[in-house]
């Protein structure tokens, strides 16, 4: 039975402009979203035109008082209203008529000069005039609540405590407020307003970040929020994510953020000084979280000036009395990112000259120890965490752990972002003699990739749009890329993996199509979100996959005498069906087993297109000829 829609959305759904559904029962009860989030489902009657005019007049008066309190001489603001969704031009600039009716050009230049000289809550003035002209304060307040309850739940890197009201943020942390409104605006305002707001935020952070006098914890927090929910503006080539992350670490280092004080944490009460210490530690851990994410994505060194992760800070943040409820979730995020970074470091995935081998004894020992660490981390995640992103880390860490299965001496560079079809190769894939370790890694990769993608597909569209790129959308792109690489390694001509893992069982086309569907839906709401932009790459990947799959059939039937021989380590199948490795009689380390020997009851003429996909332990009737 389909869900019923209200004639008018409740206040919570209306504030972020999403559909308000009552569920299958209908009636006047709370909507599905309010039930899920534990909110009061209140429907406010629509305002009359008279009420709207009075509200706008009050906002204009409030804005005038704000400008006067900042000692800014302004012309008459009669008739000045915030920019609506339709009053921006295509390129995001103010139309000429509004520029003339609003602040004069000379006045606008003076405000921009004041902004470039620095304006933070640490003592200098910072004007929110442009933000107020773009988005009315009521909507700003709604976006702050959206960030507080929806975005922070996903990644609580810069949480907003309940006592930090919208007005308090305006007064004490205006730079952070502006960035939070930007982070939460996706899907709640038009794309033109979003684009204009993004330009304001980027220019503000760039100007303030370049001045030592404006270094503050607030600026570090604003940079971290901008990095997580960054949306690349149109017609702008430079990507600010890495630069902003490095700037956040540099500023944190300059204000000694990792040495906030020596006060005892074990007895810290919820006083002002202790809260500031907790905030400093939380912000420092946020820098570590961002750094590890960049290492995983770009496979490069950690951000400069970043000290080693201090486990003491994590433990204290979890147990100190004045910490927020979300701090424990943040600690799990930091541990997870650090675990993934540890995996790629201990397996030498950052070293382009190193080629791992899953069958090497030393590598097996390292992988087993790392696998145990993944298990330990998984058991520590609280059952009531209510954070979708945390559930993905077990699968992500497993993919990183077994990624070396697909490495060769010449393809290491292809495992970094961007994950595009143009970076795939159908000739540069591993084809080693197959051992039980190889088979284990094959199935581990398949299972982890499917599990991670399936977990993402259980999320609703609004959550997809709210997900940050570094900690979620980028990992989805990486996972589907690994899945395609595994398909190549099990299907390409002269491969050695295909007899143990059916490439069709990877369901590459099905998963790529699901990603395309999600990206299409996200684009209809806000084409600037990472879910809309990054996940459009699977569309090109799917075209590549279909072309490659068609070429396999052509290449296969073009062979006059196909060579089905498959190199396998001296594999002898015991009576109980287990696979063991032995030395052959001539003393060599390996030999070729013909597929007719491996599968005596199978027609090998169609074997390549219908590869046997049972587990390798099911090959109980192997004959070694």
Long-range contacts (C-beta under 8 A, 24 or more apart in sequence): 3-32, 6-31, 6-43, 8-43, 8-46, 9-43, 10-34, 10-41, 10-42, 10-43, 11-42, 11-43, 11-44, 12-37, 12-39, 12-40, 12-41, 12-42, 15-139, 15-142, 15-145, 15-146, 15-188, 16-142, 16-143, 16-146, 16-150, 16-187, 16-188, 16-462, 17-187, 17-188, 18-187, 18-462, 37-149, 37-150, 39-149, 55-138, 56-81, 59-136, 59-137, 59-138, 62-137, 63-129, 63-132, 66-128, 66-132, 67-127, 67-129, 70-125, 70-127, 72-111, 72-127, 74-103, 74-107, 75-103, 75-104, 75-107, 80-133, 82-132, 82-133, 82-134, 82-135, 82-136, 83-133, 83-134, 83-135, 83-193, 83-196, 85-189, 85-190, 85-192, 85-193, 86-190, 88-190, 88-192, 88-193, 88-195, 88-196, 89-192, 90-192, 91-235, 92-192, 92-195, 92-196, 92-199, 92-233, 92-234, 93-196, 102-133, 103-129, 115-203, 115-204, 115-207, 116-207, 117-211, 118-207, 118-208, 118-211, 118-213, 118-214, 119-174, 119-175, 119-208, 120-174, 120-175, 120-208, 120-214, 120-216, 120-218, 120-219, 121-171, 121-172, 121-173, 121-174, 121-175, 121-216, 121-218, 122-214, 122-216, 122-218, 124-213, 124-214, 126-174, 126-175, 128-170, 128-174, 128-177, 128-178, 130-200, 131-178, 131-181, 131-197, 131-200, 134-193, 134-196, 134-197, 134-200, 135-181, 135-185, 135-189, 135-193, 135-197, 137-166, 139-188, 139-189, 140-166, 140-177, 140-181, 141-166, 142-188, 143-180, 143-181, 143-184, 143-185, 143-188, 144-169, 144-177, 144-180, 144-181, 144-184, 146-184, 146-188, 147-180, 147-181, 147-183, 147-184, 150-184, 150-462, 150-466, 151-183, 151-184, 151-229, 151-466, 152-326, 153-326, 153-386, 153-387, 154-387, 154-388, 154-389, 154-463, 154-466, 154-467, 154-468, 154-472, 155-228, 155-333, 155-389, 155-468, 155-471, 156-324, 156-326, 156-327, 156-329, 156-330, 156-333, 157-224, 157-225, 157-228, 157-282, 157-286, 157-289, 157-290, 157-330, 157-333, 158-221, 158-224, 158-225, 158-282, 158-283, 158-286, 159-282, 159-324, 159-326, 159-327, 159-330, 161-324, 173-218, 173-221, 175-204, 175-205, 175-208, 175-218, 175-219, 175-222, 176-218, 176-221, 176-222, 176-225, 178-204, 178-222, 179-205, 179-222, 179-225, 179-226, 180-225, 182-226, 182-229, 183-225, 183-226, 183-228, 183-229, 184-229, 186-229, 186-231, 186-465, 186-466, 186-526, 186-528, 186-529, 187-462, 187-465, 187-466, 187-525, 187-526, 187-529, 191-526, 191-527, 191-528, 194-231, 194-526, 194-528, 195-233, 195-234, 195-528, 198-231, 198-233, 198-528, 199-233, 201-226, 202-226, 202-233, 202-240, 205-244, 205-247, 206-240, 209-244, 209-247, 209-251, 212-254, 215-251, 215-254, 215-255, 216-251, 216-255, 217-252, 217-255, 217-257, 217-279, 217-280, 217-283, 219-251, 220-248, 220-251, 220-252, 220-255, 220-257, 220-283, 220-287, 221-283, 221-286, 223-247, 223-248, 223-251, 224-248, 224-283, 224-286, 224-287, 224-290, 227-290, 227-470, 228-290, 228-468, 228-469, 228-470, 228-471, 229-468, 229-469, 230-469, 231-528, 231-529, 231-530, 232-528, 232-533, 233-528, 234-528, 241-294, 241-469, 241-470, 242-294, 242-298, 245-287, 245-290, 245-291, 245-294, 245-303, 246-303, 246-304, 248-287, 248-290, 249-287, 249-291, 249-303, 249-304, 249-305, 249-306, 250-304, 250-305, 252-283, 252-284, 252-287, 253-305, 253-306, 257-283, 257-284, 257-287, 258-284, 258-307, 258-310, 260-284, 265-316, 265-320, 266-320, 268-320, 268-321, 268-322, 269-321, 269-322, 270-321, 270-322, 271-322, 274-320, 274-321, 274-322, 275-322, 278-317, 278-320, 278-322, 278-323, 278-324, 278-327, 281-313, 281-316, 281-317, 282-317, 282-327, 282-330, 284-313, 285-313, 285-314, 285-317, 285-330, 285-331, 285-334, 286-330, 288-334, 288-337, 288-338, 289-330, 289-333, 289-334, 289-337, 289-471, 290-470, 292-334, 292-337, 292-338, 292-340, 292-341, 293-337, 293-470, 293-471, 293-474, 294-470, 295-341, 295-344, 295-350, 296-337, 296-340, 296-341, 296-344, 296-400, 297-416, 297-417, 297-470, 297-474, 297-478, 298-416, 298-417, 299-344, 299-349, 299-350, 299-415, 299-416, 300-350, 301-350, 309-334, 309-338, 328-382, 329-385, 329-387, 329-390, 332-380, 332-381, 332-382, 332-385, 332-390, 333-389, 333-390, 333-471, 335-377, 335-380, 336-377, 336-390, 336-393, 336-396, 336-397, 337-471, 339-373, 339-374, 339-377, 339-393, 339-397, 340-393, 340-396, 340-397, 340-400, 342-370, 342-373, 343-370, 343-397, 343-400, 343-401, 344-400, 346-370, 347-400, 347-401, 347-404, 349-400, 349-403, 349-404, 349-412, 349-415, 352-412, 352-413, 355-407, 355-408, 355-409, 355-412, 356-404, 356-407, 357-404, 357-432, 358-402, 358-404, 358-405, 358-435, 358-437, 358-438, 358-440, 358-441, 359-432, 359-435, 359-437, 359-438, 359-569, 363-404, 364-437, 367-401, 367-402, 370-397, 370-401, 371-398, 371-401, 374-398, 374-401, 388-455, 388-459, 388-463, 389-467, 389-471, 389-472, 391-455, 392-452, 392-455, 392-456, 392-472, 392-475, 395-448, 395-449, 395-451, 395-452, 395-455, 395-479, 396-448, 396-452, 396-475, 396-479, 398-444, 398-445, 398-447, 398-448, 399-445, 399-448, 399-449, 399-452, 399-478, 399-479, 399-482, 401-444, 402-441, 402-444, 402-445, 402-448, 403-445, 403-482, 404-441, 405-430, 405-438, 405-441, 405-442, 405-445, 405-489, 406-430, 406-445, 406-482, 406-485, 406-486, 406-489, 417-474, 417-477, 417-478, 418-477, 418-537, 419-477, 419-478, 419-480, 419-481, 419-537, 420-537, 420-540, 420-541, 421-537, 421-540, 421-541, 421-543, 421-544, 421-545, 422-540, 424-484, 424-485, 424-488, 424-544, 425-488, 426-488, 426-492, 426-548, 427-492, 429-485, 429-488, 429-489, 429-492, 429-495, 430-489, 430-497, 431-489, 431-494, 431-495, 431-496, 431-497, 431-567, 432-496, 432-567, 433-496, 433-567, 433-568, 433-569, 433-589, 433-590, 434-496, 434-497, 434-499, 434-500, 434-566, 434-567, 434-568, 434-569, 434-571, 435-569, 435-581, 436-579, 436-581, 436-616, 438-497, 438-500, 439-500, 439-501, 439-615, 439-616, 442-486, 442-490, 442-497, 442-500, 442-501, 443-501, 443-615, 445-482, 445-483, 445-486, 446-483, 446-486, 446-501, 446-505, 446-506, 449-479, 449-480, 449-482, 449-483, 449-486, 449-506, 450-507, 450-511, 452-476, 452-479, 453-479, 453-480, 453-483, 453-511, 453-514, 453-515, 457-514, 457-518, 461-518, 461-521, 461-522, 461-525, 464-518, 464-521, 464-522, 464-531, 465-522, 465-525, 465-526, 465-529, 465-531, 465-532, 467-530, 467-531, 468-530, 469-530, 469-534, 473-530, 473-531, 473-534, 473-535, 474-530, 474-534, 476-515, 476-534, 476-535, 477-534, 477-535, 477-537, 480-511, 480-512, 480-515, 480-538, 480-541, 481-541, 483-508, 483-511, 484-508, 484-541, 484-545, 487-545, 488-548, 490-611, 491-549, 491-552, 491-611, 492-552, 493-552, 493-555, 493-556, 494-563, 496-566, 496-567, 496-568, 498-608, 498-611, 499-566, 499-595, 499-598, 499-611, 499-612, 500-616, 501-611, 501-613, 502-611, 502-612, 502-613, 503-611, 504-611, 504-613, 505-613, 508-545, 509-542, 509-545, 509-546, 512-538, 512-541, 512-542, 512-545, 513-542, 516-542, 552-608, 552-609, 553-609, 556-608, 556-609, 562-608, 564-594, 564-595, 564-596, 564-604, 564-607, 564-608, 565-592, 565-593, 565-594, 565-595, 566-592, 566-593, 566-595, 566-598, 567-591, 567-592, 568-592, 568-593, 571-622, 571-624, 572-624, 573-619, 573-620, 573-621, 573-622, 573-624, 576-620, 577-617, 577-618, 577-619, 577-620, 578-617, 579-616, 579-617, 579-619, 593-622, 593-624, 593-625, 594-625, 597-622, 597-623, 597-624, 597-625, 598-622, 598-623
